Amino acid sequence: MAEGGSALADIFSLQGKVALVTGGSRGIGREIAEGLGEAGARLVITGRREEYLGESAAFLRAKGLEVLALAGSVAIGDDVDGWLAAIIGAYGRIDILVNNAGISWGAPTLEMPFDRWRQVMDTNLDGTWRLSQAVCRQMVAKGEGGRIINVASIAGLEGGRPDELSAIGYSVSKAGVIGLTRTLATHMAPYGILVNAICPGFFPTRMTRGILQEAGEIIAQRTPLGRVGRPGEIKGLAVFLAAPASSYITGQAIAVDGGATA
């Protein structure tokens, strides 16, 4: 092996890997999928809405990336079972799982409807667990380890401020995802499956559009770097956590927030 760049290229390479990214039809999910594909992975993206899913698949294919797009929701068991059957049928394996799919419901804490709380939990926490368990079974059966990356949030690391985000179900669900990450990491370590979480701060996405319109200046002022996140500032970490470069890292929740939680 040549010295220098080739060795570094090898430890960040995902060549030959199969990566499943839920909620890969837009925003952070599509950015992560793009990064994994650029590192060499064959991509599977999922999304609830066909129009966004098709648009994202076309965007990624235009970059020369191999993409399988599957519609459905992590909150529906039959959809998850269908995804796994399609992926195993097409590729025979899943090496990387990125649990990015998520929803939110904003309301003052004393007014949060229980049905909306339950809806958020069904997707963000229960859905992440459902798919993680199913994929871990596949990884254990293959006996070659794997990577799981959960997209949580800084909302799961701290109590949060109501003038920035008043969505208690979302915050609690993401705290649950961080707890799931740490527990699953310890339980799956004997099988060579590494489990970590990315905790983004505020980034411009469809979910945060309203929040940033109302409180974007306040959020930026409270952030040490003086701004919200920009497109492209998460995919590098996702590639790192999926690649051999992070082979001794598991059970971690890494904030990408401009110093907001420092």
C-alpha positions in Angstrom: 0.0 0.0 0.0 1.3 3.4 -0.9 2.0 5.9 1.9 -0.2 8.9 2.6 -3.4 9.4 0.8 -4.2 5.9 -0.2 -4.2 4.7 3.4 -6.5 7.5 4.5 -8.8 6.8 1.5 -9.1 3.2 2.6 -10.2 3.9 6.1 -12.9 6.2 4.8 -14.0 4.0 2.0 -17.5 2.3 2.0 -16.9 0.5 -1.3 -19.0 -2.6 -1.6 -21.2 -1.7 1.4 -25.0 -1.6 1.4 -26.4 1.4 3.3 -30.1 1.8 4.3 -31.1 5.4 5.1 -34.6 6.0 6.3 -36.1 9.4 5.7 -33.6 9.7 2.8 -36.0 11.6 0.6 -35.0 15.1 1.8 -33.1 17.2 4.2 -30.5 15.6 6.5 -31.4 12.1 5.3 -30.7 12.9 1.7 -27.4 14.6 2.7 -26.3 11.5 4.6 -27.2 9.2 1.8 -25.3 11.4 -0.6 -22.2 11.2 1.6 -22.4 7.4 2.0 -22.8 7.0 -1.7 -19.9 9.3 -2.5 -17.8 7.1 -0.2 -18.8 4.0 -2.3 -21.8 2.5 -0.7 -24.8 1.2 -2.6 -27.8 3.2 -1.3 -31.3 2.2 -0.2 -33.4 5.2 0.8 -36.9 5.2 2.2 -39.6 7.8 2.6 -43.3 8.2 3.3 -44.1 10.3 0.2 -43.5 9.0 -3.2 -43.0 12.4 -4.8 -40.1 13.4 -2.5 -38.7 9.9 -2.7 -38.6 9.8 -6.5 -37.1 13.3 -6.6 -34.4 12.3 -4.1 -33.6 9.1 -6.0 -33.3 11.0 -9.3 -31.0 13.6 -7.6 -28.7 10.9 -6.2 -28.6 8.8 -9.5 -27.7 12.0 -11.4 -24.5 12.0 -9.3 -23.7 8.5 -10.5 -24.8 6.8 -7.3 -26.6 3.4 -7.1 -30.0 3.9 -5.4 -32.9 1.7 -4.5 -35.9 3.7 -3.3 -38.6 2.1 -1.1 -41.8 3.9 0.0 -43.3 3.4 3.5 -43.0 4.3 7.1 -40.9 2.9 10.0 -44.0 3.1 12.1 -45.6 0.4 10.1 -44.3 -3.1 10.7 -45.4 -4.5 7.3 -43.5 -1.7 5.5 -40.3 -2.5 7.5 -40.7 -6.2 6.7 -41.2 -5.4 3.0 -38.1 -3.2 2.9 -35.9 -5.9 4.4 -37.2 -8.5 1.9 -36.5 -6.1 -1.0 -33.0 -5.2 0.2 -32.0 -8.8 1.0 -33.4 -9.8 -2.4 -31.5 -7.2 -4.2 -28.2 -7.1 -2.3 -28.2 -10.0 0.1 -27.1 -7.9 3.0 -27.3 -4.6 5.0 -24.0 -3.3 6.3 -25.0 0.2 7.4 -28.3 1.4 8.8 -29.0 5.1 9.3 -32.2 5.7 11.3 -33.0 9.2 10.2 -36.8 9.1 9.7 -38.6 11.3 12.2 -41.6 13.6 12.7 -42.5 16.3 15.2 -45.5 18.0 16.6 -45.3 21.5 18.1 -47.5 22.6 20.9 -47.1 24.2 24.4 -46.3 21.4 26.9 -49.6 21.8 28.8 -51.6 21.5 25.6 -49.8 18.6 23.8 -52.4 16.1 22.6 -51.7 12.6 23.7 -52.5 11.2 20.2 -49.8 13.5 18.7 -47.3 12.5 21.4 -48.0 8.9 20.6 -47.6 9.5 16.9 -44.2 11.0 17.4 -43.1 8.2 19.6 -44.3 5.6 17.1 -42.1 7.0 14.4 -39.1 8.4 16.2 -38.5 5.9 19.0 -40.5 2.8 18.3 -39.7 2.9 14.5 -36.0 3.3 15.2 -36.1 0.3 17.6 -38.2 -1.9 15.2 -35.9 -1.4 12.3 -32.7 -1.6 14.3 -33.7 -4.9 15.8 -34.6 -6.4 12.4 -31.4 -5.2 10.8 -29.3 -6.4 13.8 -30.8 -9.8 13.3 -29.6 -9.7 9.6 -26.2 -8.5 10.6 -25.7 -11.1 13.3 -26.8 -13.9 10.9 -24.2 -12.7 8.4 -21.5 -12.7 11.1 -19.6 -9.7 9.6 -20.6 -6.9 12.0 -22.1 -3.6 10.8 -22.9 0.0 11.7 -26.0 1.7 13.0 -26.2 5.4 13.0 -29.2 7.0 14.7 -30.1 10.6 14.0 -31.1 12.0 17.3 -31.0 15.7 18.2 -29.6 18.1 20.7 -33.2 18.3 21.9 -32.5 14.9 23.3 -29.4 16.0 25.1 -30.9 18.9 27.1 -34.2 20.1 28.3 -34.4 22.9 25.7 -36.0 26.3 25.8 -39.7 26.8 24.9 -38.9 29.9 22.9 -36.7 27.8 20.6 -38.6 24.5 20.5 -41.9 23.7 22.2 -42.3 20.1 21.1 -42.0 17.9 24.2 -42.8 14.7 22.4 -40.0 15.2 19.9 -37.5 16.1 22.6 -38.4 13.1 24.7 -38.3 10.7 21.7 -34.8 11.9 20.8 -33.6 11.4 24.3 -35.0 7.9 24.0 -33.1 7.4 20.8 -29.9 8.3 22.6 -30.6 5.9 25.3 -31.4 3.2 22.7 -28.1 4.0 21.0 -26.1 3.4 24.2 -27.9 0.3 25.2 -27.9 -1.3 21.8 -24.2 -0.5 21.4 -23.3 -2.5 24.5 -25.5 -5.4 23.6 -24.3 -5.6 20.0 -20.6 -5.1 20.6 -19.9 -8.8 20.9 -21.2 -9.2 17.3 -19.0 -6.4 15.9 -22.0 -4.0 15.4 -21.2 -0.5 16.3 -24.0 1.9 17.2 -23.7 5.7 17.5 -25.9 8.7 17.3 -25.6 12.0 15.5 -27.3 14.9 17.4 -27.8 17.8 15.1 -28.6 21.3 16.3 -30.8 23.6 14.2 -30.4 23.1 10.4 -32.6 24.5 7.7 -35.0 21.6 6.8 -38.6 21.3 6.1 -39.2 20.3 9.7 -37.4 23.4 11.1 -38.6 26.0 8.6 -41.3 27.5 10.9 -39.0 27.5 14.0 -36.2 29.2 12.1 -38.5 31.8 10.7 -39.8 32.7 14.2 -36.7 32.1 16.4 -33.7 31.8 14.0 -32.0 35.0 15.2 -32.4 34.0 18.8 -31.0 30.5 18.1 -28.0 31.9 16.2 -27.2 34.4 19.0 -27.2 31.6 21.6 -24.9 29.4 19.4 -21.2 30.0 20.0 -20.5 29.9 16.2 -23.2 32.5 15.8 -25.3 30.7 13.2 -27.4 27.7 12.5 -26.1 24.7 10.6 -25.5 24.7 6.8 -26.2 21.9 4.3 -23.2 19.6 4.0 -22.1 19.9 7.6 -23.4 16.5 8.7 -22.6 14.0 6.0 -18.8 14.0 6.8 -19.6 12.7 10.3 -22.0 10.1 9.0 -19.3 8.8 6.6 -16.8 8.7 9.5 -19.2 6.7 11.7 -20.0 4.3 8.9 -16.4 3.7 7.8 -13.4 1.8 9.2 -12.0 5.1 10.5 -14.4 4.8 13.5 -13.7 1.2 14.3 -13.2 1.9 18.1 -16.2 4.2 18.6 -19.5 2.9 19.8 -22.3 4.0 22.1 -21.6 7.7 21.5 -24.0 10.7 20.9 -22.1 13.3 18.9 -23.5 16.8 18.7 -23.2 18.8 15.5 -24.5 22.1 16.8 -22.0 24.9 16.5 -21.2 24.6 20.2 -24.8 25.1 21.4 -24.5 22.3 24.0 -20.9 23.0 24.9 
